[in-house]
Amino acid sequence: MGEATMRDLLEKFIDKYPEMMMWAFDLRTPAPGGYHPEPQPGIAPPQWCICSNCREMPSEVERVCCGYVPADCLALPQRLCGMVLDPIYLAAFELYRADILGAEEEEMDDPQKSKRHACYHLLTLIRHGVLGQGQRRVIPSCCVWAIRDKYANPHGVYTGFRADRLA
């Protein structure tokens, strides 16, 4: 097989299976644009944080705290986020979502994405009830990071809040 034929075959393969291109790269190196600051003891939380469990967020709209004192922060295991992260609650919610919306396909380069998104949806459902199509609410930073810490993207890349579903 000649070089031109191999190149043509490879281009067709990549067009049909673009996710396979990821395997050509070392997936252990972080992708550019990732934003996952680790909690650092001794570093003060952002000024807008009341609960002391928030971390800096990449956009102004995402800089939201739960608004509780540190002992009552929603991100604590005994509070709301702890319930959302509970494997039993999460599994039940994922089954419910799969029945209603259809199963979410697992992404090869981010196997935790479906669990992370299920946690976001469950937290929003519990806090705000059923929202209509296109209605979105910002999740407090402390809860976002509790979820991301438990179900992290291996590359540290997260979509963040999008006010418009089509954005």
GICORLIN-V766936 format. One record per residue. N is the residue number from 1. OMEGA is omega in degrees with one decimal (none if undefined). Layout:
n:N omega:OMEGA
n:N omega:OMEGA
//
This chain:
n:1 omega:-178.3
n:2 omega:-178.0
n:3 omega:-179.8
n:4 omega:179.3
n:5 omega:178.4
n:6 omega:179.3
n:7 omega:178.7
n:8 omega:179.0
n:9 omega:178.6
n:10 omega:178.0
n:11 omega:177.6
n:12 omega:179.8
n:13 omega:-179.6
n:14 omega:175.8
n:15 omega:-177.6
n:16 omega:-177.6
n:17 omega:-176.1
n:18 omega:-179.7
n:19 omega:179.2
n:20 omega:179.1
n:21 omega:179.6
n:22 omega:-179.2
n:23 omega:179.7
n:24 omega:-178.9
n:25 omega:176.5
n:26 omega:-174.8
n:27 omega:-179.5
n:28 omega:177.6
n:29 omega:-178.2
n:30 omega:176.7
n:31 omega:179.0
n:32 omega:176.7
n:33 omega:179.9
n:34 omega:179.4
n:35 omega:-179.5
n:36 omega:179.5
n:37 omega:177.9
n:38 omega:175.6
n:39 omega:-177.7
n:40 omega:178.9
n:41 omega:179.0
n:42 omega:177.8
n:43 omega:-178.9
n:44 omega:175.6
n:45 omega:178.5
n:46 omega:-176.9
n:47 omega:-177.9
n:48 omega:-176.7
n:49 omega:177.6
n:50 omega:-172.9
n:51 omega:-179.3
n:52 omega:179.6
n:53 omega:-179.7
n:54 omega:171.4
n:55 omega:-178.8
n:56 omega:179.2
n:57 omega:-174.4
n:58 omega:-179.0
n:59 omega:-178.1
n:60 omega:-176.7
n:61 omega:-178.8
n:62 omega:-178.3
n:63 omega:-177.1
n:64 omega:177.1
n:65 omega:177.6
n:66 omega:175.9
n:67 omega:179.9
n:68 omega:174.5
n:69 omega:-175.6
n:70 omega:-178.1
n:71 omega:-178.0
n:72 omega:-177.7
n:73 omega:-179.8
n:74 omega:-176.9
n:75 omega:-179.6
n:76 omega:-176.9
n:77 omega:-178.3
n:78 omega:-178.9
n:79 omega:-172.7
n:80 omega:-177.5
n:81 omega:176.5
n:82 omega:177.9
n:83 omega:180.0
n:84 omega:-179.2
n:85 omega:179.2
n:86 omega:-175.6
n:87 omega:-178.7
n:88 omega:176.8
n:89 omega:-177.3
n:90 omega:179.4
n:91 omega:178.4
n:92 omega:-179.9
n:93 omega:178.5
n:94 omega:176.5
n:95 omega:177.7
n:96 omega:179.7
n:97 omega:-179.9
n:98 omega:178.3
n:99 omega:-176.6
n:100 omega:-172.2
n:101 omega:-173.0
n:102 omega:-176.8
n:103 omega:176.7
n:104 omega:-178.1
n:105 omega:179.9
n:106 omega:179.3
n:107 omega:-176.0
n:108 omega:-176.5
n:109 omega:176.8
n:110 omega:-175.4
n:111 omega:-179.3
n:112 omega:-173.5
n:113 omega:-177.6
n:114 omega:177.5
n:115 omega:179.0
n:116 omega:-179.1
n:117 omega:175.8
n:118 omega:176.9
n:119 omega:178.0
n:120 omega:-177.8
n:121 omega:-179.7
n:122 omega:178.5
n:123 omega:178.8
n:124 omega:178.8
n:125 omega:-178.9
n:126 omega:-177.1
n:127 omega:-170.8
n:128 omega:-176.6
n:129 omega:-179.9
n:130 omega:178.6
n:131 omega:177.9
n:132 omega:-179.7
n:133 omega:179.5
n:134 omega:178.3
n:135 omega:-176.8
n:136 omega:177.0
n:137 omega:177.4
n:138 omega:177.4
n:139 omega:179.3
n:140 omega:-177.8
n:141 omega:-178.5
n:142 omega:178.6
n:143 omega:178.0
n:144 omega:-176.5
n:145 omega:175.2
n:146 omega:178.7
n:147 omega:-179.9
n:148 omega:177.9
n:149 omega:-179.2
n:150 omega:-177.2
n:151 omega:-173.4
n:152 omega:169.5
n:153 omega:-177.1
n:154 omega:-179.2
n:155 omega:-179.6
n:156 omega:-178.3
n:157 omega:-179.4
n:158 omega:-178.1
n:159 omega:-175.0
n:160 omega:-177.8
n:161 omega:174.0
n:162 omega:-178.0
n:163 omega:-179.1
n:164 omega:-178.0
n:165 omega:-177.1
n:166 omega:-178.8
n:167 omega:none
//
